[in-house]
Amino acid sequence: MRQKSWVRVQCSRWYKISYYLILVMPFVLIIAKPAHKCKRINRLDLVFVIDSSSSIGETNYILMSNFIIGIINKSDVGKDHVQFGAVKYSNNPEIMFKLNTYSKKSDIIKFIQDNMLLKGHTYTAKALQLSASLLTKENGSRKDQGVPQVLMVITDGESHDRAILDSTSNELRKKGTIIYAIGIKDANHEELEIMAGSKDYWFYMPSFEGLENITTNLSNQLCINSRPGNIAYFFLLYVMLSPQDSISCFINWILFAECDIEAELVILADSRSIPDKELKSVKDFVINLLKSIINKDNILVGMAQFSNTLQEVFQLGAYQNLPELYSKITNMSLITGGSTLIGHALREVKTFFKTSKERVARSVNQKLLIFTDGRSDDEFPQAAKKLRDEGVEIHAVAVGNATDSKLLQITNSPSRKYKVDHYSDLKTLVNHVNKEICKETTELLVFVSCQIASLLLFGLLDKIQKSI
C-alpha cells in the first residue's frame, strides 16, 4: 500500500480571487496565489548611490538622472511617505542630499536635474559606507518606526575597491538594509550580486537607453517593500512526481506587503501602569503602528483608558482625517488615582465596537490593543474570554515586569502578547504587532494520494478556491 502524504498549508483569505494553475513540466505542479498589483510606492527611506565616474559621460549621466526621476515620480513623497536621499561617487563619495533635506517631489527632481558629473574612478564600497550614514535618525531615517531602509546603487563599471565590497554590503544587510544594484554596460555581474545579496535584487542593462525598460519592474518591487509591516502571504506548493511515482511536497512562503483587512481597532490604556514620564513613548508607538497599518480608510480607530472606570478618549472613527487622529492621541492625558480594574474595562470596552449587520456582512474584524502589566484589582479572565467569544481579537502590550501568564489570560494567544523591558524599546515592537494585527489566515488540510495523483492535482485547485 502506498504511503499517503499530508501537507498543512496556511492560506490567506485576503485576496478573494482565483488561484492560478501552472504546469511547468509534466512532473511539476505550481499553485501560486498572485498579489495585487502595487500602484504607488508608499512608505520608504530610499538613498540613491550614483556612479559619477568618468566612464559614465555627460549624456549617459542625463539618462541615469531621468531613470532616477522616473522612480521618484512613481512615489508619494513626504515625511509620512517616501523620503529620498542621494550620494554620488567617483574617487570619493559626496552627499547630494539627506532623507530629511527635501519633503517636496519637485525639489528633489530639480536637484537631480541640476546635478553635475564628478568624473574620476569608481569606488563603490566607499560610497556604500558613506550612504550608511544617511540611514540614521539624525539624517531622517525612520527605521525605528519600521520603515524599510533601501539603498539603490547605479553603476556602469567595476569597483576599484572590490576587496571590501563584500564585507561592506554584508554589514549593511545585517542591519536590515535592502540593497538594489543596477548595472549598466560594463558593470560586473558578480559585483552586482555581491551588493544585492540575491539575484532578485540586481538588474543589468547593456545600455543606458535600456534603463527605462526596468522602471516598471523595479518600481513594483519598491512598492511591495514600501508597506513594511503589512503582511500578506502567498505560497508555492510544489508536488514532485519522481520516476517511482512517489510524492514529496515543499512549501515556500513569500512575503508581500499589503494590509488589506477591514477592521475596527480600539486602543485601551491601563493608566495606572503607565508612568507619566513614559506616556510619550506609548503615544509614539501607537502613532507609528497606526501609520504602518492604516491604508486609506481600511481601519477605524477608537481609544479609551481605564483605572477603576473606563474613560473614552475618542470613539471609533471620531476624526476627520489622519492628522486629527494622531493629534487626539498626542493630546491624551492619563487618568490619575483610582484602582486598576481590567475586568471592568474589558466588559465596558465592548460598547466601542459596532454591531451592525453591514459590518458582519463585510467581515470587518474587531481588534483590541491593550497596554497593561496584567496586575488587576478585579478578576478579568472571564471578561477577556467573553470579549474574545464575541469576536474581538485581543492583543496585549506590556513593559517591565508583567507576568506572561496574566497576559496570556487576556489574549489566549502567545503570538498576540508583546513585552519589552523598557518604554524606549516599544519602537522595536511596531513590525511585530503590525504583522499580528494584519494577519488573517485559515488552515487548509491538503491530501495528496499517489494512486490518483492526476485527478487530485487538479482537484486540489478547486478545494483551495472553495475554502476562500
Secondary structure by P-SEA (a helix, b strand, c coil): cbbbbbbbbbbbccccbbbbbbbccccbbbbbbbccccccccccbbbbbccccccccaaaaaaaaaaaaaaaaacccccccbbbbbcccccbbbbcccccccccaaaaaaaaaaccccbbbbbaaaaaaaaaaacccccccccccccbbbbbbbbccccccccaaaaaaaaaaaabbbbbbbbcccccaaaaaaaacccccbbbbccccccccaaaaaaaaaaaacccccccbbbbbbbbbccccbbbbbbbbbbbbbccbbbbbbbbbccccccccaaaaaaaaaaaaaaaccccccbbbbbcccccbbbbcccccccccaaaaaaaaaabbbbccccccaaaaaaaacccccccaaaaaabbbbbbbbbcccccccccaaaaaaaaaabbbbbbbbcccccaaaaaaaccccccbbbbccccccccaaaaaaaaaabbbbbbbbbbbccaaaaaaaaaaaaaaaac
